[in-house]
Amino acid sequence: MRRSVTFCTPRCGPRSPEDVDLSFEELNSSLRQRRHDLSAELARLTAPPESGANVSFGKRVGDGTTEAVERISTTATARSIFRSIADIDRALSKLEQGTYGICDGCGQRIPLERMEAIPSTAMCVLCSSGAARP
């Protein structure tokens, strides 16, 4: 039996299974592949430096600056990737629970356009932006 994911159209009317562009299996596979790719990149970014590649700061201004800036940038990128992996894990969990496409904030269906643009999202635009908060 082919499982499908029902999304919301702009008028928040559910689409029929025939209108759903991705089946459960395709969506699950796509999210898992993205998670695998991000995990590999995170592992690369957080790998310990090679032997003899120590960052040292000399006595003159500029010594080691390039390496320090690169490390700061790498750390920021790694944090962003880690958050993306957490979002994908949440989407996979919601997919398994049958709540994929339902906003964690307000409980309403997330519009199809948002789900297509950001398949790992767990919140509608309003809740994600904080506009729906009391």
N, C-alpha and C positions, 0 to 999 in steps of 0.2 A: 504494500500500500504506500503510495506516495504522499508524504506529509507536505503541507504548504503553509506559508506564513501569510496571514491576512493583514493587510495594511489599511491605512486610512487615506482617502482621497482628500483634496483640498476642502471639500464640503463636509469632511469627516463621516462620509458614508463608507462602510467597509467595501473593499473590492472583493469580487468573487475569486475563488481559487484559480479560475481560468485567466484572470487579469494579473495575477501575481507573477512578477518577472523571475523571481528566484524561488526554488523549492527549498524546503527545510534543509535538505542534504547539500544543495549548492551553497546556501548561505552559511551553513555550519562549516563546510569545507573552506570557503573563502575566508571566514573569520579565523579559522585555525591556521591557514597558510599565512595570513597577515601576522598572527601572533608568533608563528615560527620565525618569520623573517625579522620581526622586531626583536625577538629574543636573541637571535644570532647577532644582530647589530649591537644590542646591549652588551652581550658577552664580549664582543670585540672592543667596545669603548671602555669597558671596566676591567679588561685584562691587565694584569700587572705589567709595568714597563719591562722591556727586555733587559737582560743583564748588561750593565755598563751604560744604560740610558738614563742615568740619574739627572734630575733637574737640579742644577746648582746655581746659586746666585753669586756672582763675582762682586768685587768691590766697586766696579764702575756701574753707573746707571745704564740699564739696557742689557746687562749680562743676565741671561736667563729669562728676560721679559717675554720673548716669543713663546718659549716653552710654558711659562706661567699662564699667559693669555690662552694658549691652546688648551691647557688643562682646565681652565675655568669654562671655556666653551664646551669642551667634552663633557664636563660634569653637568652643565645645563642641558645638553642634548640627551644625556643618559637619563636625567630626571624626567624629561618630556617623554622619552620612549617608555620608561617605567609606568608613567600615568596612562599612556596609550594601551599598554599591555593590560593594565587593571581595567580599563574601559572595555577591552575586548573580552576579558574574563567575565565581566558583568553581563555583557551581551550574550555570551555563550550560555551562561547560567539562566538568563531570562528565556533564551531560545529553548533550552531543555525543560523549563518550567511551564512553557506555553504563554509567557507574558511578554515575549519580545514584541516591541512596537508599542508598549504601554509605558507612559511616562512614570518614572519613579517619584516625581514631585507631586503631580496633580492627579494621576491615575487615568488621564485621558489618552486616547490613541495619539501617537506621534504621526504627523503627516508623512505620507509616502516620500515626498520630495526630500525631507530631512533624513529619512532612513536610507534613501538611495545615496545621498551626499555623504552621510556619516553613519555607516552601518553599525558602528559600535556604540552609538549614542543610547543613553538610557533616559534622556529627558527631552521634552519638547523645547522649542526655542524660548518660550516665556519662562519656563522654570530654569532652564540653563542660564539665562541672562539674569535671573534673580528677580525679574519683573513680577512673578506670581507670588512672591513672598509677602506675607501680611505686614 
